[in-house]
Amino acid sequence: MDVKSGILRLKNICEMEYIFTNSIHIYQYRNRLMHYTLNGTFEQIIKDVVGAMQEIAEFVEKEVIPDLPQEAQKDFQDSLADYRKYAILLKNYNYNFCGNLIIPLSA
């Protein structure tokens, strides 16, 4: 199943209102890369990756963690906190086309 179909199933079957816009953008980048030419800028792709990470974190926090056994919730919350830190780190750095770190961007 592709990402877009999975998201639609979540919405329809589970009656969830998450749109996952950034995740769909990543799916679209993948399709363009496989079949055409990728036309997004590096900065836009990173922005969408960070946005998708934030969408996933919000979904896990609101829809998954509350239904877990109490003893597992803390582990998931700790992992989610690390995941969010990485998303912020990724958002705040700029890379040149050779992959070298240049400078932090202002938020």
TIVO-2410 file (N, C-alpha, C; in nm, 3 decimals):
# residues 107
REC num residu      c1      c2      c3 atome chaine
REC   1      M   0.085  -0.117   0.000     N      A
REC   1      M   0.000   0.000   0.000    CA      A
REC   1      M   0.090   0.124   0.000     C      A
REC   2      D   0.054   0.222  -0.078     N      A
REC   2      D   0.133   0.345  -0.081    CA      A
REC   2      D   0.093   0.438   0.033     C      A
REC   3      V   0.172   0.541   0.053     N      A
REC   3      V   0.151   0.634   0.164    CA      A
REC   3      V   0.015   0.701   0.157     C      A
REC   4      K  -0.019   0.749   0.040     N      A
REC   4      K  -0.146   0.821   0.025    CA      A
REC   4      K  -0.265   0.730   0.058     C      A
REC   5      S  -0.263   0.607   0.011     N      A
REC   5      S  -0.372   0.513   0.041    CA      A
REC   5      S  -0.378   0.482   0.190     C      A
REC   6      G  -0.261   0.466   0.252     N      A
REC   6      G  -0.257   0.440   0.396    CA      A
REC   6      G  -0.317   0.554   0.476     C      A
REC   7      I  -0.284   0.676   0.436     N      A
REC   7      I  -0.339   0.793   0.505    CA      A
REC   7      I  -0.490   0.800   0.487     C      A
REC   8      L  -0.537   0.772   0.366     N      A
REC   8      L  -0.682   0.773   0.342    CA      A
REC   8      L  -0.753   0.665   0.423     C      A
REC   9      R  -0.689   0.549   0.438     N      A
REC   9      R  -0.750   0.444   0.520    CA      A
REC   9      R  -0.760   0.486   0.665     C      A
REC  10      L  -0.652   0.547   0.716     N      A
REC  10      L  -0.658   0.597   0.854    CA      A
REC  10      L  -0.774   0.693   0.871     C      A
REC  11      K  -0.789   0.781   0.776     N      A
REC  11      K  -0.894   0.882   0.785    CA      A
REC  11      K  -1.033   0.817   0.778     C      A
REC  12      N  -1.053   0.726   0.684     N      A
REC  12      N  -1.185   0.668   0.662    CA      A
REC  12      N  -1.222   0.560   0.763     C      A
REC  13      I  -1.133   0.466   0.786     N      A
REC  13      I  -1.166   0.353   0.874    CA      A
REC  13      I  -1.162   0.394   1.020     C      A
REC  14      C  -1.059   0.467   1.057     N      A
REC  14      C  -1.040   0.503   1.198    CA      A
REC  14      C  -1.103   0.636   1.233     C      A
REC  15      E  -1.163   0.701   1.135     N      A
REC  15      E  -1.227   0.830   1.155    CA      A
REC  15      E  -1.132   0.932   1.216     C      A
REC  16      M  -1.010   0.936   1.162     N      A
REC  16      M  -0.909   1.031   1.208    CA      A
REC  16      M  -0.904   1.147   1.112     C      A
REC  17      E  -0.883   1.263   1.166     N      A
REC  17      E  -0.885   1.385   1.086    CA      A
REC  17      E  -0.745   1.434   1.048     C      A
REC  18      Y  -0.644   1.352   1.060     N      A
REC  18      Y  -0.509   1.393   1.024    CA      A
REC  18      Y  -0.495   1.397   0.872     C      A
REC  19      I  -0.435   1.502   0.821     N      A
REC  19      I  -0.421   1.517   0.677    CA      A
REC  19      I  -0.284   1.471   0.629     C      A
REC  20      F  -0.179   1.484   0.710     N      A
REC  20      F  -0.044   1.442   0.675    CA      A
REC  20      F   0.003   1.506   0.544     C      A
REC  21      T  -0.016   1.635   0.532     N      A
REC  21      T   0.019   1.708   0.410    CA      A
REC  21      T   0.165   1.691   0.373     C      A
REC  22      N   0.254   1.708   0.469     N      A
REC  22      N   0.397   1.697   0.439    CA      A
REC  22      N   0.437   1.555   0.401     C      A
REC  23      S   0.375   1.456   0.463     N      A
REC  23      S   0.403   1.317   0.427    CA      A
REC  23      S   0.361   1.290   0.283     C      A
REC  24      I   0.250   1.346   0.241     N      A
REC  24      I   0.206   1.331   0.103    CA      A
REC  24      I   0.303   1.400   0.008     C      A
REC  25      H   0.358   1.516   0.049     N      A
REC  25      H   0.458   1.583  -0.034    CA      A
REC  25      H   0.580   1.493  -0.055     C      A
REC  26      I   0.624   1.425   0.049     N      A
REC  26      I   0.739   1.335   0.036    CA      A
REC  26      I   0.706   1.222  -0.062     C      A
REC  27      Y   0.586   1.169  -0.052     N      A
REC  27      Y   0.541   1.065  -0.144    CA      A
REC  27      Y   0.542   1.117  -0.288     C      A
REC  28      Q   0.500   1.243  -0.306     N      A
REC  28      Q   0.501   1.303  -0.440    CA      A
REC  28      Q   0.643   1.324  -0.490     C      A
REC  29      Y   0.735   1.363  -0.402     N      A
REC  29      Y   0.876   1.376  -0.442    CA      A
REC  29      Y   0.928   1.241  -0.491     C      A
REC  30      R   0.895   1.137  -0.418     N      A
REC  30      R   0.940   1.003  -0.456    CA      A
REC  30      R   0.889   0.966  -0.594     C      A
REC  31      N   0.762   0.992  -0.621     N      A
REC  31      N   0.705   0.960  -0.752    CA      A
REC  31      N   0.771   1.041  -0.862     C      A
REC  32      R   0.792   1.170  -0.837     N      A
REC  32      R   0.859   1.253  -0.939    CA      A
REC  32      R   1.000   1.204  -0.965     C      A
REC  33      L   1.069   1.167  -0.861     N      A
REC  33      L   1.207   1.119  -0.876    CA      A
REC  33      L   1.211   0.989  -0.955     C      A
REC  34      M   1.116   0.901  -0.931     N      A
REC  34      M   1.114   0.772  -0.999    CA      A
REC  34      M   1.069   0.782  -1.145     C      A
REC  35      H   0.979   0.874  -1.175     N      A
REC  35      H   0.917   0.877  -1.307    CA      A
REC  35      H   0.950   0.999  -1.392     C      A
REC  36      Y   0.991   1.105  -1.329     N      A
REC  36      Y   1.017   1.230  -1.402    CA      A
REC  36      Y   1.148   1.289  -1.353     C      A
REC  37      T   1.143   1.417  -1.324     N      A
REC  37      T   1.258   1.487  -1.267    CA      A
REC  37      T   1.214   1.551  -1.137     C      A
REC  38      L   1.295   1.535  -1.036     N      A
REC  38      L   1.263   1.598  -0.908    CA      A
REC  38      L   1.281   1.747  -0.922     C      A
REC  39      N   1.176   1.823  -0.899     N      A
REC  39      N   1.183   1.967  -0.921    CA      A
REC  39      N   1.174   2.048  -0.793     C      A
REC  40      G   1.182   1.986  -0.679     N      A
REC  40      G   1.180   2.059  -0.553    CA      A
REC  40      G   1.320   2.104  -0.515     C      A
REC  41      T   1.327   2.215  -0.443     N      A
REC  41      T   1.458   2.259  -0.394    CA      A
REC  41      T   1.495   2.176  -0.272     C      A
REC  42      F   1.624   2.171  -0.245     N      A
REC  42      F   1.671   2.096  -0.129    CA      A
REC  42      F   1.607   2.152  -0.002     C      A
REC  43      E   1.600   2.283   0.006     N      A
REC  43      E   1.543   2.347   0.125    CA      A
REC  43      E   1.395   2.309   0.142     C      A
REC  44      Q   1.320   2.304   0.032     N      A
REC  44      Q   1.179   2.268   0.042    CA      A
REC  44      Q   1.162   2.121   0.081     C      A
REC  45      I   1.246   2.036   0.027     N      A
REC  45      I   1.238   1.894   0.062    CA      A
REC  45      I   1.267   1.875   0.211     C      A
REC  46      I   1.372   1.941   0.262     N      A
REC  46      I   1.403   1.932   0.405    CA      A
REC  46      I   1.286   1.986   0.488     C      A
REC  47      K   1.229   2.097   0.445     N      A
REC  47      K   1.114   2.154   0.516    CA      A
REC  47      K   0.999   2.054   0.522     C      A
REC  48      D   0.973   1.985   0.411     N      A
REC  48      D   0.866   1.885   0.408    CA      A
REC  48      D   0.899   1.763   0.493     C      A
REC  49      V   1.026   1.723   0.494     N      A
REC  49      V   1.068   1.610   0.579    CA      A
REC  49      V   1.045   1.646   0.726     C      A
REC  50      V   1.087   1.765   0.765     N      A
REC  50      V   1.067   1.810   0.903    CA      A
REC  50      V   0.918   1.817   0.935     C      A
REC  51      G   0.839   1.871   0.843     N      A
REC  51      G   0.695   1.878   0.863    CA      A
REC  51      G   0.633   1.741   0.878     C      A
REC  52      A   0.678   1.646   0.797     N      A
REC  52      A   0.627   1.509   0.807    CA      A
REC  52      A   0.664   1.447   0.941     C      A
REC  53      M   0.786   1.473   0.987     N      A
REC  53      M   0.827   1.422   1.118    CA      A
REC  53      M   0.738   1.479   1.228     C      A
REC  54      Q   0.705   1.606   1.218     N      A
REC  54      Q   0.618   1.668   1.317    CA      A
REC  54      Q   0.476   1.611   1.310     C      A
REC  55      E   0.428   1.586   1.188     N      A
REC  55      E   0.295   1.525   1.172    CA      A
REC  55      E   0.291   1.386   1.236     C      A
REC  56      I   0.394   1.309   1.211     N      A
REC  56      I   0.400   1.173   1.266    CA      A
REC  56      I   0.408   1.177   1.418     C      A
REC  57      A   0.490   1.268   1.471     N      A
REC  57      A   0.503   1.280   1.616    CA      A
REC  57      A   0.369   1.316   1.680     C      A
REC  58      E   0.299   1.410   1.620     N      A
REC  58      E   0.168   1.450   1.673    CA      A
REC  58      E   0.069   1.333   1.668     C      A
REC  59      F   0.070   1.261   1.557     N      A
REC  59      F  -0.019   1.145   1.544    CA      A
REC  59      F   0.010   1.040   1.651     C      A
REC  60      V   0.137   1.006   1.668     N      A
REC  60      V   0.175   0.904   1.768    CA      A
REC  60      V   0.137   0.951   1.908     C      A
REC  61      E   0.165   1.078   1.936     N      A
REC  61      E   0.135   1.132   2.069    CA      A
REC  61      E  -0.014   1.130   2.100     C      A
REC  62      K  -0.097   1.166   2.004     N      A
REC  62      K  -0.240   1.179   2.031    CA      A
REC  62      K  -0.320   1.052   2.007     C      A
REC  63      E  -0.275   0.968   1.913     N      A
REC  63      E  -0.356   0.853   1.873    CA      A
REC  63      E  -0.300   0.718   1.915     C      A
REC  64      V  -0.169   0.709   1.935     N      A
REC  64      V  -0.109   0.579   1.966    CA      A
REC  64      V  -0.077   0.566   2.115     C      A
REC  65      I  -0.003   0.662   2.169     N      A
REC  65      I   0.044   0.652   2.307    CA      A
REC  65      I  -0.069   0.635   2.408     C      A
REC  66      P  -0.180   0.710   2.398     N      A
REC  66      P  -0.285   0.693   2.499    CA      A
REC  66      P  -0.344   0.551   2.506     C      A
REC  67      D  -0.333   0.475   2.398     N      A
REC  67      D  -0.389   0.339   2.397    CA      A
REC  67      D  -0.288   0.232   2.435     C      A
REC  68      L  -0.166   0.271   2.463     N      A
REC  68      L  -0.062   0.175   2.502    CA      A
REC  68      L  -0.075   0.141   2.651     C      A
REC  69      P  -0.022   0.025   2.690     N      A
REC  69      P  -0.016  -0.005   2.833    CA      A
REC  69      P   0.065   0.103   2.905     C      A
REC  70      Q   0.029   0.131   3.027     N      A
REC  70      Q   0.092   0.238   3.105    CA      A
REC  70      Q   0.244   0.226   3.106     C      A
REC  71      E   0.296   0.105   3.122     N      A
REC  71      E   0.441   0.087   3.131    CA      A
REC  71      E   0.512   0.118   2.999     C      A
REC  72      A   0.442   0.112   2.888     N      A
REC  72      A   0.503   0.141   2.758    CA      A
REC  72      A   0.493   0.289   2.720     C      A
REC  73      Q   0.401   0.359   2.780     N      A
REC  73      Q   0.379   0.499   2.743    CA      A
REC  73      Q   0.502   0.586   2.764     C      A
REC  74      K   0.571   0.570   2.878     N      A
REC  74      K   0.689   0.652   2.905    CA      A
REC  74      K   0.798   0.626   2.803     C      A
REC  75      D   0.821   0.501   2.767     N      A
REC  75      D   0.923   0.469   2.666    CA      A
REC  75      D   0.890   0.535   2.532     C      A
REC  76      F   0.765   0.528   2.493     N      A
REC  76      F   0.724   0.591   2.367    CA      A
REC  76      F   0.738   0.743   2.375     C      A
REC  77      Q   0.700   0.801   2.489     N      A
REC  77      Q   0.712   0.946   2.505    CA      A
REC  77      Q   0.858   0.990   2.499     C      A
REC  78      D   0.947   0.913   2.562     N      A
REC  78      D   1.091   0.945   2.557    CA      A
REC  78      D   1.143   0.935   2.415     C      A
REC  79      S   1.105   0.831   2.343     N      A
REC  79      S   1.148   0.815   2.203    CA      A
REC  79      S   1.094   0.929   2.117     C      A
REC  80      L   0.971   0.966   2.142     N      A
REC  80      L   0.909   1.075   2.067    CA      A
REC  80      L   0.980   1.208   2.094     C      A
REC  81      A   1.022   1.229   2.218     N      A
REC  81      A   1.096   1.352   2.251    CA      A
REC  81      A   1.227   1.357   2.174     C      A
REC  82      D   1.299   1.245   2.166     N      A
REC  82      D   1.423   1.240   2.088    CA      A
REC  82      D   1.395   1.263   1.940     C      A
REC  83      Y   1.290   1.206   1.889     N      A
REC  83      Y   1.250   1.222   1.749    CA      A
REC  83      Y   1.223   1.369   1.718     C      A
REC  84      R   1.152   1.435   1.809     N      A
REC  84      R   1.122   1.579   1.789    CA      A
REC  84      R   1.248   1.663   1.795     C      A
REC  85      K   1.341   1.628   1.883     N      A
REC  85      K   1.468   1.702   1.890    CA      A
REC  85      K   1.543   1.691   1.758     C      A
REC  86      Y   1.543   1.572   1.700     N      A
REC  86      Y   1.610   1.554   1.571    CA      A
REC  86      Y   1.542   1.636   1.462     C      A
REC  87      A   1.410   1.643   1.463     N      A
REC  87      A   1.338   1.723   1.363    CA      A
REC  87      A   1.375   1.870   1.377     C      A
REC  88      I   1.386   1.919   1.500     N      A
REC  88      I   1.425   2.059   1.522    CA      A
REC  88      I   1.567   2.082   1.475     C      A
REC  89      L   1.657   1.989   1.505     N      A
REC  89      L   1.795   2.000   1.460    CA      A
REC  89      L   1.803   2.004   1.308     C      A
REC  90      L   1.730   1.917   1.243     N      A
REC  90      L   1.728   1.914   1.096    CA      A
REC  90      L   1.673   2.045   1.040     C      A
REC  91      K   1.570   2.098   1.103     N      A
REC  91      K   1.508   2.222   1.057    CA      A
REC  91      K   1.603   2.341   1.069     C      A
REC  92      N   1.687   2.341   1.170     N      A
REC  92      N   1.771   2.457   1.199    CA      A
REC  92      N   1.906   2.457   1.130     C      A
REC  93      Y   1.933   2.362   1.045     N      A
REC  93      Y   2.060   2.359   0.974    CA      A
REC  93      Y   2.038   2.365   0.824     C      A
REC  94      N   2.134   2.425   0.757     N      A
REC  94      N   2.129   2.437   0.613    CA      A
REC  94      N   2.248   2.361   0.555     C      A
REC  95      Y   2.227   2.290   0.448     N      A
REC  95      Y   2.332   2.212   0.384    CA      A
REC  95      Y   2.352   2.261   0.242     C      A
REC  96      N   2.477   2.260   0.195     N      A
REC  96      N   2.497   2.293   0.053    CA      A
REC  96      N   2.477   2.167  -0.029     C      A
REC  97      F   2.488   2.176  -0.159     N      A
REC  97      F   2.457   2.062  -0.245    CA      A
REC  97      F   2.557   1.948  -0.233     C      A
REC  98      C   2.672   1.973  -0.174     N      A
REC  98      C   2.769   1.865  -0.153    CA      A
REC  98      C   2.745   1.794  -0.021     C      A
REC  99      G   2.649   1.841   0.056     N      A
REC  99      G   2.616   1.776   0.181    CA      A
REC  99      G   2.693   1.828   0.300     C      A
REC 100      N   2.772   1.933   0.284     N      A
REC 100      N   2.848   1.987   0.396    CA      A
REC 100      N   2.763   2.085   0.475     C      A
REC 101      L   2.776   2.076   0.605     N      A
REC 101      L   2.703   2.167   0.691    CA      A
REC 101      L   2.758   2.307   0.674     C      A
REC 102      I   2.671   2.405   0.654     N      A
REC 102      I   2.717   2.542   0.638    CA      A
REC 102      I   2.697   2.619   0.769     C      A
REC 103      I   2.577   2.664   0.796     N      A
REC 103      I   2.550   2.743   0.916    CA      A
REC 103      I   2.409   2.714   0.965     C      A
REC 104      P   2.386   2.734   1.094     N      A
REC 104      P   2.248   2.723   1.143    CA      A
REC 104      P   2.164   2.836   1.086     C      A
REC 105      L   2.040   2.807   1.057     N      A
REC 105      L   1.946   2.908   1.012    CA      A
REC 105      L   1.872   2.963   1.133     C      A
REC 106      S   1.827   3.083   1.123     N      A
REC 106      S   1.743   3.136   1.232    CA      A
REC 106      S   1.604   3.075   1.218     C      A
REC 107      A   1.539   3.056   1.329     N      A
REC 107      A   1.407   2.989   1.328    CA      A
REC 107      A   1.301   3.072   1.272     C      A
***
